[in-house]
Amino acid sequence: MLLVLLSLVLLLASSMLALSLSRNPSRAQDAGAYGAVLASLCGLLPAGRVLFTGRTDTLSLPWPVPLGSLTFNLDPLAAFFLVPVFLLTGLSAVYGVDYLKSYAGRKPLGLAWAAFNTLTAAMVLVFTAANAVLFMLGWELMAAASFLLVLFEHEKAQARRAAFIYLTAGGTGALMLLAAFSLLGQASPSLDYSAFAPLTGHAASAVFLLALCGFGLKAGFIPLHVWLPEAHPAAPSQVSAVMSGIMIKTGVYGIIRVLGFLTPWQEWWGWTLLVLGAVSCLLGALFALAQHELKRVLAYSSIENVGIILMALGLGAVAAVNGAPVMAALAFAGALLHIFNHSLFKGLLFMGAGAVLHAAGTAELEALGGLGKRMPRTALFFLAGSAAACALPPFNGFAGEFLVYLGAFKSINYSGAPALAGVIAGLSLAAAGALAAAAFTRAAGAAFLGEPRTERAARTHEAGPLMLFAMGALALLCLLAGLAGPLLLLPLGSALASAFGLPAALEAVRASAIPLVYISAAGLLLLLLAGIAVARRRAFLGDKKPAAGLTWDCGYAAPSPRMQYGASSFAQPLTDFFQPVLRKIGQYPVISEYFPAKASFSTEAQAVFYNSVYLPVGARIRDLAFRFSWIQHGRLQIYIMYIVVTLIALLLWKL
């Protein structure tokens, strides 16, 4: 535990040092990056030890705050979440050194690094806090630091809009969490987790709903996702990697923790999680298919993956309530393993998108093309991340979804609720997987294959060495985690037992390792055959240079890159089929002459929930608020009277 606290100290100290060196961008970069990497190395050791031993480390320090205590708890569940925190933030810091160089002299890099390391420290605090006051301190610190990072390019209207939508969502979620913790701790003298009394009936349901909404606004599942597609593209790419790979998982962690405080569970809680997760994974993948900007594609993909995690938690909860412990253990194991795997491949994908944006000046898919020849390593790493996101073995995205499938298939041994939950989860996961494969085929193909669609895309260059190192390390981890899927189940068992306490968890997880061994062996064989094919090709070609020629031009006399398949044309059959859901806006050419000189075509995917739900509701709230504007007299005496009346009312209520 002391090493985790040391990592916190290193992060906060490097934040202050980077901020104090704002006038020297190079030194500010060094202070921020070195601090993040050292903190990651310090934090990985205790987190890994707790995961493999199953032991819990606790540390309590005096803290004269009402209802609060400096109590830190590193149990296997917290350690499981801390491992991707330290892995991804350390590599993102290395990536950020190269990525942010172009902003030197134009942006306050000291502030950016201070906010980045503060964000990391806040997430560590959230995962290790054993007191609600300490947790909320880390939660709000995390929101403030990420708000500053989303607002990094504040001169852009899109960044300002994204930051304030995010701030509104975060503030609303924090109020709900305060209410949930107040209900949990109403019968205890402190807000320590260990002092929470078990709740039953309507009180437990109220806490569940408050926690689901409060943490859901951070996790970003549908319909609480409106901030996520705006904030992730606006932030610097290494920050987008951390926000998508880890920060949104703090919401999932909070839901799991609160479920541990509430016993016994009610069946409708599981159905709520299952349905919300199924809707999120399906609509997230569908909206990803309709986006034109690479980072927005990845943002909606994160909504899809959070939906998969939430659906797995719902499947496990329904199974556990109905006496199906093996099915529940497999579903919960799949959720946790997908949390870890998603942090790796989504971090890699956002870094790849950042390399494209850094080199081409844009991430618009219709303005890219042909980058695979100009950025071959970035293309290879992005394709590896895309394969993992599509759950293709031997990469790591497959293992977590495979466990969820196993849990769903176990439903054939039951009838009633577990059987129905298994069918819904299995079908939703399969449909989302097909849509995700289409979305990433479209994104990778439009960006890296074909010919450049603009002059800027034709002049792109490979990413810097530190950016390539970070992407290469994550791609290697995605591959190793996919091949070592059976080994990952060993530490996963202790996290499962800590979070859910299922007696059949360890046995079920160990049994699921057997099919994963065969899949890993098949993956190794596939890699061996691919290596042999590459070696034989090189030996056959020798010093010969491949011939270059024109692509088949379909009979056109003067073909141009604009005539090749684009991202919109690739997705058009699917997006047209789902038009009632997507509500895509299109401007189609109207040809009224025999020889038209110019024609244009454009499509735009709407933010359906934001436009149809949140904007009308926000307008109603604004109108209601203006009706009470008469309360603001602008007189200090009246405001003091409000405070006095409120204090008297509170004193009378407590008597």
C-alpha positions in Angstrom: 0.0 0.0 0.0 2.9 2.3 0.7 4.1 2.0 -2.9 0.6 3.0 -4.1 0.8 6.1 -1.9 4.2 6.8 -3.2 2.8 6.7 -6.7 0.2 9.3 -5.6 2.9 11.5 -4.2 4.9 11.3 -7.4 2.0 12.1 -9.5 1.0 15.2 -7.4 4.6 16.4 -7.1 5.3 16.1 -10.8 2.0 17.9 -11.5 3.1 20.9 -9.4 6.6 20.8 -10.8 5.3 20.7 -14.4 3.0 23.6 -13.6 5.8 25.7 -12.1 7.9 25.1 -15.3 5.2 26.3 -17.6 7.5 28.9 -19.1 9.9 26.2 -20.2 7.8 23.7 -22.3 10.6 21.2 -22.7 11.3 20.9 -18.9 7.6 20.9 -18.2 7.2 17.9 -20.5 10.0 16.1 -18.9 8.7 16.7 -15.4 5.2 15.5 -16.3 6.3 12.5 -18.3 9.0 11.2 -15.9 6.6 11.6 -13.0 3.9 9.6 -14.7 6.2 6.8 -15.8 7.8 6.5 -12.3 4.4 6.5 -10.6 3.3 3.8 -13.0 6.2 1.6 -12.2 5.7 2.1 -8.4 2.0 1.3 -8.6 2.2 -1.8 -10.8 4.2 -3.7 -8.2 1.7 -3.7 -5.3 -1.3 -4.0 -7.6 0.2 -7.2 -9.2 1.1 -8.6 -5.8 -2.4 -8.2 -4.4 -3.9 -9.7 -7.6 -1.8 -12.8 -7.4 -1.9 -13.4 -3.7 -5.5 -12.3 -3.1 -4.5 -10.4 0.1 -5.9 -7.0 1.0 -3.8 -4.0 2.1 -5.4 -1.4 4.2 -4.0 1.9 5.5 -5.8 4.4 7.7 -4.5 7.9 8.5 -6.0 10.7 10.7 -8.1 13.2 8.8 -10.2 15.8 10.7 -13.0 16.0 8.2 -16.6 15.4 9.2 -17.7 11.8 8.2 -14.4 11.3 6.4 -11.2 9.3 7.0 -8.0 8.8 5.0 -8.6 5.1 4.7 -7.1 3.4 1.7 -8.0 -0.2 0.7 -6.1 -2.2 -1.9 -8.2 -5.3 -2.4 -8.1 -7.6 -5.5 -10.9 -5.7 -7.2 -9.1 -2.3 -6.7 -5.8 -3.9 -7.8 -7.5 -5.3 -10.9 -8.5 -1.8 -12.0 -5.2 -0.2 -11.0 -3.2 -2.4 -13.4 -4.6 -0.9 -16.6 -4.5 2.6 -14.9 -0.7 2.4 -14.5 -0.1 0.6 -17.7 -2.0 3.0 -19.9 -1.1 6.2 -18.2 2.6 5.4 -18.3 2.5 4.6 -22.0 0.3 7.6 -22.7 2.8 9.9 -21.0 5.5 8.5 -23.2 3.3 9.1 -26.3 2.4 12.6 -25.1 6.0 13.8 -25.2 6.1 13.5 -29.0 2.5 14.4 -29.6 2.5 17.7 -27.6 5.8 19.0 -29.1 3.9 20.7 -31.9 1.9 22.7 -29.3 5.0 24.1 -27.6 4.8 27.9 -27.6 1.1 27.8 -28.5 -0.4 26.0 -25.5 0.5 25.9 -21.8 2.1 22.4 -21.7 2.8 22.7 -18.0 -0.9 23.0 -17.3 -1.7 20.1 -19.6 0.8 17.8 -17.9 -0.3 18.9 -14.4 -3.9 18.1 -15.3 -2.9 14.7 -16.8 -1.0 13.6 -13.8 -3.7 14.9 -11.5 -6.2 12.9 -13.5 -4.1 9.8 -12.9 -3.8 10.5 -9.2 -7.5 11.1 -8.9 -8.3 7.7 -10.6 -5.9 5.9 -8.2 -7.7 7.6 -5.3 -11.1 6.6 -6.6 -10.1 2.9 -6.8 -8.3 2.8 -3.4 -10.6 5.0 -1.3 -12.5 3.1 1.5 -14.5 6.1 2.6 -17.2 7.9 0.7 -15.9 11.4 1.4 -12.4 10.4 0.2 -14.0 8.8 -2.8 -16.0 11.9 -3.7 -12.8 14.0 -3.3 -11.0 11.8 -5.9 -14.2 11.8 -8.1 -14.5 15.5 -8.3 -10.7 16.0 -8.8 -10.9 13.5 -11.7 -13.8 15.5 -13.2 -11.9 18.9 -12.8 -8.7 17.6 -14.3 -10.3 15.9 -17.3 -12.4 19.1 -17.9 -9.2 21.1 -18.3 -7.8 18.5 -20.7 -11.0 18.5 -22.8 -10.7 22.3 -22.9 -7.1 22.0 -24.1 -7.9 23.6 -27.5 -10.3 26.1 -26.0 -10.1 28.4 -29.0 -12.3 25.8 -30.9 -16.0 26.1 -30.4 -16.3 22.3 -30.5 -13.9 21.9 -27.6 -15.7 24.5 -25.5 -19.1 22.9 -26.2 -17.7 19.4 -25.4 -16.1 20.6 -22.1 -19.3 22.2 -20.8 -21.5 19.3 -21.8 -19.0 17.1 -19.9 -19.0 19.4 -16.9 -22.8 19.4 -16.7 -22.9 15.6 -16.9 -20.2 15.2 -14.3 -21.9 17.7 -11.9 -25.3 15.9 -12.3 -23.7 12.5 -11.6 -21.9 13.8 -8.5 -25.1 15.0 -7.0 -26.7 11.6 -7.5 -23.7 9.9 -5.9 -23.9 12.2 -2.9 -27.5 11.1 -2.4 -26.6 7.5 -2.8 -23.8 7.6 -0.2 -26.1 9.6 2.1 -28.6 6.7 2.0 -25.9 4.1 2.5 -24.4 5.9 5.5 -27.5 7.2 7.2 -27.2 4.7 10.0 -23.5 4.9 10.6 -21.3 7.5 12.4 -18.9 7.7 9.4 -19.0 7.1 5.7 -16.4 4.3 5.7 -17.4 1.5 3.4 -17.0 -1.0 6.3 -19.6 1.0 8.3 -22.4 0.8 5.7 -25.4 -1.0 7.0 -27.1 -3.4 4.5 -30.2 -1.9 3.0 -33.3 -3.7 1.9 -36.5 -2.9 0.0 -37.1 0.6 -1.4 -34.0 2.1 0.2 -31.8 -0.4 -1.6 -33.6 0.1 -4.9 -33.2 3.9 -4.5 -29.4 3.5 -3.9 -29.1 1.2 -6.9 -30.9 3.7 -9.2 -29.0 6.7 -7.9 -25.7 4.8 -8.3 -26.6 3.5 -11.8 -27.4 7.1 -13.0 -24.5 8.8 -11.2 -21.9 6.3 -12.2 -23.6 5.8 -15.6 -23.0 9.4 -16.5 -19.3 8.7 -16.1 -19.3 5.2 -17.8 -21.2 6.7 -20.8 -23.7 4.0 -21.6 -26.8 4.9 -23.6 -28.8 7.1 -22.8 -26.3 8.7 -20.4 -23.6 9.0 -23.1 -24.1 12.4 -24.7 -20.9 13.9 -23.4 -18.6 11.1 -24.5 -18.7 11.5 -28.3 -18.0 15.2 -27.8 -15.3 15.1 -25.2 -13.1 12.3 -26.5 -12.4 13.8 -29.9 -11.8 17.2 -28.3 -9.1 16.1 -25.9 -5.5 15.5 -26.9 -5.1 11.9 -28.2 -3.1 10.5 -25.2 -5.8 12.0 -23.0 -8.6 10.4 -25.1 -6.8 7.1 -24.7 -6.8 7.4 -20.9 -10.4 8.7 -20.8 -11.8 6.0 -22.9 -9.5 3.2 -21.7 -9.7 3.9 -18.0 -11.7 6.9 -16.8 -15.0 5.7 -18.0 -14.3 2.4 -16.2 -14.5 4.3 -12.9 -18.2 4.3 -13.5 -18.3 0.6 -13.9 -16.1 0.2 -10.8 -18.6 2.3 -8.8 -21.6 0.1 -10.0 -19.7 -3.0 -8.9 -18.8 -1.5 -5.5 -22.3 -0.4 -4.8 -23.7 -3.8 -5.7 -21.4 -5.2 -3.1 -23.0 -2.9 -0.5 -26.5 -4.0 -1.4 -27.6 -7.5 -0.4 -29.7 -9.3 -1.3 -29.9 -8.3 -5.0 -33.3 -7.9 -6.7 -33.8 -9.5 -10.1 -35.0 -6.3 -11.8 -31.6 -4.7 -11.1 -30.0 -7.4 -13.3 -32.6 -6.9 -16.0 -32.0 -3.2 -15.9 -28.3 -3.6 -16.4 -28.8 -6.3 -19.1 -31.2 -4.2 -21.2 -29.2 -1.0 -20.9 -26.1 -2.9 -21.8 -27.7 -4.6 -24.8 -29.0 -1.3 -26.1 -25.7 0.4 -25.6 -23.6 -2.2 -27.3 -26.0 -2.4 -30.3 -26.5 1.4 -30.8 -22.9 2.2 -29.9 -21.6 0.0 -32.7 -24.3 1.2 -35.1 -23.5 4.9 -34.5 -19.8 4.2 -34.8 -20.5 2.9 -38.3 -22.1 6.2 -39.3 -19.4 8.6 -38.0 -17.1 10.5 -40.4 -14.4 11.4 -37.9 -12.0 8.8 -36.7 -11.9 9.7 -33.1 -15.7 9.9 -33.0 -15.8 6.4 -34.4 -13.7 5.3 -31.5 -15.8 7.2 -29.0 -18.9 5.4 -30.1 -17.0 2.1 -30.0 -16.3 2.8 -26.4 -20.0 3.2 -25.8 -20.4 -0.2 -27.4 -17.8 -1.8 -25.2 -19.1 -0.3 -22.0 -22.5 -1.8 -23.1 -20.9 -5.2 -23.4 -19.5 -4.9 -19.9 -22.8 -3.7 -18.5 -24.7 -6.4 -20.2 -22.3 -9.0 -18.8 -22.9 -7.6 -15.3 -26.6 -7.8 -15.8 -26.4 -11.3 -17.1 -24.4 -12.3 -14.1 -26.8 -10.6 -11.7 -29.9 -12.3 -13.2 -28.1 -15.7 -13.0 -27.0 -15.1 -9.4 -30.4 -14.2 -8.2 -32.0 -17.2 -9.9 -29.5 -19.8 -8.5 -27.1 -20.2 -11.4 -23.7 -19.5 -9.9 -21.6 -21.0 -12.6 -23.4 -18.9 -15.3 -23.0 -15.8 -13.1 -19.3 -16.4 -12.5 -18.6 -16.7 -16.2 -20.6 -13.5 -17.0 -18.8 -11.5 -14.2 -15.4 -12.9 -15.3 -16.1 -11.8 -18.9 -17.1 -8.3 -17.7 -13.9 -7.9 -15.7 -11.6 -9.4 -18.4 -13.2 -7.2 -21.1 -12.6 -4.1 -18.8 -8.8 -4.9 -18.9 -8.7 -5.8 -22.6 -10.7 -2.8 -23.7 -8.3 -0.5 -21.8 -5.4 -1.9 -23.9 -6.9 -1.9 -27.4 -8.9 1.3 -27.1 -5.8 3.1 -25.8 -3.9 1.8 -28.8 -6.6 2.9 -31.2 -6.9 6.4 -29.9 -3.1 6.7 -30.1 -3.3 5.5 -33.7 -6.0 8.0 -34.5 -3.8 10.7 -32.8 -0.9 9.8 -35.0 -3.1 10.2 -38.1 -4.4 13.5 -36.8 -0.9 14.7 -36.0 0.5 13.8 -39.4 -2.5 14.6 -41.7 -3.9 17.5 -39.8 -7.4 16.0 -39.8 -9.1 12.8 -38.7 -12.0 13.1 -41.2 -12.2 9.8 -43.0 -13.2 11.3 -46.3 -10.0 13.4 -46.3 -7.6 10.5 -45.7 -6.6 7.4 -47.6 -3.3 5.8 -48.6 -1.8 6.3 -45.2 -0.7 2.7 -45.0 2.1 3.4 -47.5 3.2 6.6 -45.7 2.7 5.5 -42.1 3.2 1.7 -42.3 4.0 1.1 -38.6 1.0 3.2 -37.4 -1.2 1.4 -39.9 0.0 -2.0 -38.6 -0.6 -1.0 -34.9 -4.0 0.4 -35.8 -5.0 -2.7 -37.6 -3.9 -4.8 -34.6 -6.1 -2.6 -32.3 -9.0 -2.9 -34.8 -8.7 -6.7 -34.8 -8.8 -6.7 -31.0 -11.8 -4.4 -31.0 -13.6 -6.8 -33.4 -12.8 -9.7 -31.0 -10.7 -11.5 -33.5 -8.2 -14.0 -32.1 -5.3 -14.1 -31.4 -5.8 -10.6 -30.0 -7.1 -9.9 -26.6 -10.6 -8.6 -27.4 -11.7 -12.1 -28.0 -11.1 -13.6 -24.5 -13.5 -11.4 -22.5 -16.3 -11.7 -25.0 -15.7 -15.5 -25.2 -16.4 -15.8 -21.4 -19.6 -13.8 -21.8 -20.6 -16.2 -24.6 -19.9 -19.1 -22.3 -22.0 -17.6 -19.6 -24.8 -17.1 -22.1 -24.5 -20.6 -23.4 -24.8 -22.0 -19.9 -28.4 -20.7 -19.9 -29.4 -23.8 -21.9 -29.2 -25.7 -18.5 -31.9 -23.4 -17.0 -35.4 -22.2 -17.7 -37.2 -19.0 -17.1 -35.2 -15.8 -16.4 -31.6 -17.2 -16.8 -32.5 -18.8 -20.2 -34.1 -15.6 -21.5 -31.2 -13.5 -20.2 -28.7 -15.8 -21.9 -30.5 -15.6 -25.3 -30.7 -11.8 -25.1 -27.0 -11.4 -24.2 -25.8 -13.9 -26.8 -27.8 -12.4 -29.7 -26.9 -8.8 -28.7 -23.2 -9.6 -28.5 -23.3 -11.4 -31.8 -25.1 -8.5 -33.6 -22.8 -5.9 -32.0 -19.8 -7.8 -33.0 -20.9 -7.8 -36.7 -21.6 -4.1 -36.6 -18.2 -3.4 -34.9 -16.4 -5.4 -37.6 -18.1 -3.3 -40.3 -17.3 -0.1 -38.5 -13.6 -0.9 -38.1 -13.2 -2.3 -41.6 -14.6 1.0 -42.8 -12.5 3.2 -40.6 -9.2 1.4 -41.2 -9.8 0.9 -44.9 -10.8 4.6 -45.5 -7.8 5.9 -43.6 -5.0 3.6 -44.6 -5.9 1.9 -47.9 -6.4 3.2 -51.4 -5.0 6.5 -52.5 -4.8 9.9 -50.7 -8.0 11.9 -51.1 -6.3 15.2 -50.3 -2.9 16.8 -50.8 -2.3 16.9 -47.1 -2.9 13.2 -46.8 -0.4 12.6 -49.6 2.3 14.5 -47.6 1.8 12.7 -44.3 4.8 11.2 -42.4 5.3 8.5 -39.9 4.7 9.2 -36.2 7.6 10.1 -33.8 9.7 7.4 -32.1 8.1 7.8 -28.7 4.6 7.7 -30.2 5.6 4.5 -32.1 7.1 3.0 -29.0 3.9 3.5 -27.0 1.7 2.1 -29.8 4.0 -0.8 -30.3 4.0 -1.7 -26.6 0.2 -1.6 -26.5 -0.1 -3.7 -29.7 2.3 -6.2 -28.2 0.3 -6.3 -24.9 -2.9 -6.8 -26.9 -1.3 -9.8 -28.7 0.3 -11.3 -25.5 -3.0 -10.8 -23.5 -4.8 -12.6 -26.3 -2.4 -15.5 -26.4 -2.1 -15.7 -22.6 -5.9 -15.6 -22.0 -5.8 -18.7 -19.8 -3.1 -17.2 -17.6 -5.1 -14.0 -17.1 -7.9 -16.0 -15.5 -5.7 -16.8 -12.5 -5.6 -13.3 -11.0 -9.1 -12.7 -12.3 -10.4 -15.3 -9.9 -9.3 -13.3 -6.8 -10.9 -10.1 -8.2 -14.1 -12.0 -8.8 -14.1 -13.4 -5.3 -13.4 -9.9 -3.8 -16.2 -8.2 -5.9 -19.0 -10.8 -5.9 -18.1 -13.4 -3.4 -19.4 -16.3 -5.5 -18.3 -19.6 -4.2 -18.3 -21.2 -7.7 -16.3 -18.3 -9.2 -12.9 -19.9 -9.0 -14.0 -23.3 -10.2 -16.0 -21.9 -13.1 -13.2 -19.6 -14.2 -10.6 -22.4 -14.1 -12.9 -24.7 -16.2 -13.2 -22.0 -18.8 -9.5 -21.9 -19.2 -9.5 -25.2 -21.1 -11.2 -23.9 -24.3 -9.1 -20.8 -24.1 -5.9 -23.0 -24.1 -7.0 -24.5 -27.5 -7.8 -21.0 -28.9 -4.4 -19.7 -27.7 -2.7 -22.7 -29.3 -4.6 -22.0 -32.6 -3.5 -18.4 -32.4 0.1 -19.4 -32.0 -0.1 -21.7 -35.0 -1.7 -18.9 -37.0 1.2 -16.6 -36.1 3.7 -19.3 -37.0 2.1 -19.9 -40.4 2.0 -16.1 -41.1 5.7 -15.8 -40.1 6.6 -18.7 -42.5 4.6 -17.1 -45.3 6.3 -13.7 -44.8 9.8 -15.4 -44.7 9.1 -17.4 -47.9 7.8 -14.3 -49.7 11.0 -12.3 -48.8 13.2 -15.2 -49.8 11.3 -15.6 -53.1 11.4 -11.9 -54.0 15.0 -11.4 -53.0 16.3 -8.1 -54.3 13.4 -7.8 -56.8 11.2 -4.7 -56.5 7.5 -5.1 -56.9 6.1 -3.6 -60.1 3.8 -0.6 -59.8 0.9 0.1 -62.1 -2.4 1.9 -62.3 -5.4 0.6 -60.5 -8.2 -0.8 -62.7 -9.9 2.4 -63.8 -13.3 0.9 -64.7 -13.0 2.4 -68.2 -12.6 6.0 -67.0 -10.2 8.1 -69.0 -9.0 10.2 -66.1 -9.6 8.4 -62.8 -9.0 10.3 -59.5 -8.7 9.2 -55.9 -12.1 10.8 -55.2 -13.7 8.1 -57.4 -12.6 5.3 -55.0 -14.9 3.9 -52.3 -15.1 6.3 -49.4 -16.2 5.8 -45.8 -19.8 6.9 -46.6 -20.2 4.8 -49.6 -18.9 1.7 -47.8 -21.4 2.1 -44.9 -24.3 3.3 -47.0 -26.2 0.0 -47.3 -26.2 -0.5 -43.5 -26.8 3.1 -42.6 -29.7 3.4 -45.0 -31.2 0.2 -43.5 -31.0 1.6 -40.0 -32.1 5.1 -41.1 -35.1 5.2 -38.6 -32.6 4.9 -35.8 -29.7 6.9 -37.1 -31.8 9.7 -38.6 -28.9 10.5 -41.0 -29.2 13.9 -42.8 -28.2 13.8 -46.5 -27.8 16.4 -49.2 -28.2 14.6 -52.5 -27.4 16.2 -55.9 -30.2 17.2 -58.1 -29.2 16.8 -61.8 -31.4 18.8 -64.1 -29.1 19.3 -67.1 -27.8 16.9 -69.7 -24.2 17.9 -69.0 -24.0 19.1 -65.3 -20.9 21.0 -64.4 -20.8 20.3 -60.7 -22.6 18.0 -58.2 -22.1 17.5 -54.5 -23.2 14.9 -51.9 -22.9 14.8 -48.2 -24.3 12.9 -45.2 -24.2 13.6 -41.5 -25.1 11.4 -38.6 -27.1 13.3 -36.0 -26.6 13.1 -32.2 -30.1 11.6 -31.9 -30.3 11.5 -28.1 -28.8 14.9 -27.6 -31.1 16.6 -30.2 -34.3 14.6 -29.4 -34.1 14.2 -25.6 -31.5 16.4 -23.8 -32.0 19.7 -25.7 -35.8 19.7 -25.2 -35.5 18.8 -21.6 -32.8 21.4 -21.1 -35.0 24.0 -22.7 -37.8 23.2 -20.3 -35.5 23.3 -17.3 -34.2 26.7 -18.4 -37.7 28.1 -18.9 -38.6 26.8 -15.4 -35.5 28.4 -13.9 -36.3 31.8 -15.4 -39.7 31.7 -13.7 -37.9 31.9 -10.4 -35.5 34.6 -11.4 -37.4 37.0 -9.1 -35.7 35.4 -6.1 -32.4 37.1 -7.2 -33.0 40.6 -6.0 -29.3 41.6 -6.0 -29.6 42.7 -2.4 -27.1 41.3 0.1 -29.6 41.5 3.1 -32.1 39.3 1.3 -29.4 36.7 0.6 -28.3 36.7 4.2 -31.9 36.2 5.2 -32.1 33.1 2.9 -29.1 31.6 4.7 -30.4 32.3 8.2 -33.9 30.8 7.4 -32.2 27.7 5.9 -30.0 27.3 9.0 -33.0 27.6 11.3 -35.0 25.1 9.3 -32.1 22.6 9.4 -31.7 23.1 13.2 -35.4 22.5 13.8 -35.3 19.4 11.5 -32.5 17.9 13.6 -34.1 18.6 17.0 
